[in-house]
Amino acid sequence: MLKIRIVKIAKNNSSFTKEFLLKNLPKSLQERAKRYLDEESSLSYSAGRLLLKRALFENGLPASLLEEIGYSKQGKPSFKVHNFSISHSNGYVVLAFSTNFSVGIDIEKKKTIDLKLFNYLFTAVEWASILDAKNSLERFYWFWIRKEALLKAAGCTLKELKQLEVYEHHGTYKEKHYYFKSFDFDPDFNGIVATETQTAIGMEFIELKDLLKD
């Protein structure tokens, strides 16, 4: 079973500042976190790496692996052997970690947007499906989170978004299949994970303070 780890960062929580969280991460990750100009992005990055540190611990792997994270030409972070994917949105940070297969995860808060600003990201058929739906916004998010999760699992870029074919329970990229599982963790959010292998999923909600114990 694939475990999805979830942490929520409370707003205006003076107990867990950016500097405090960074103390619990290796120097190389601290430097990378400092590249984020706004506090929320830096906190989300740090919380994501702390979730990853927890996942390594629970799988009997050393925390020192955090310093071995590499980046593909497409910018996907990964280990040489193990796989992980992180997503964050409006205070939530989620992690999918696997020692066996590629994973991609995405969460998005449901909010009103100007749909026409995003039509260039979809094929003509997909865009028609969005516009013809009873609830175009819901249909937009249905497509978007699947494409984001598949993009991460396949390791491609936004430039290749139109090459990603998505359906209810699976998606394809260059004829390779990936499998979707949605997860409900907050009524105001959408969440989905894409995996290279069909698997059951479970969720674990973790308090931020508990990520500082390992």
Secondary structure, 3 states (H helix, E strand, C coil): CEEEEEEECCCCCCCCCHHHHHCCCCHHHHHHHCCCCCHHHHHHHHHHHHHHHHHHHHCCCCHHHHHHCEECCCCCEECCCCEEEEEEECCEEEEEEECCCCEEEEEEECCCCCHHHHHHHCCHHHHHHHHHCCCHHHHHHHHHHHHHHHHHHHCCCHHHHHHCEECCCEEEECCEEEEEEECCCCCCEEEEEEECCCCCEEEEEECHHHHHCC
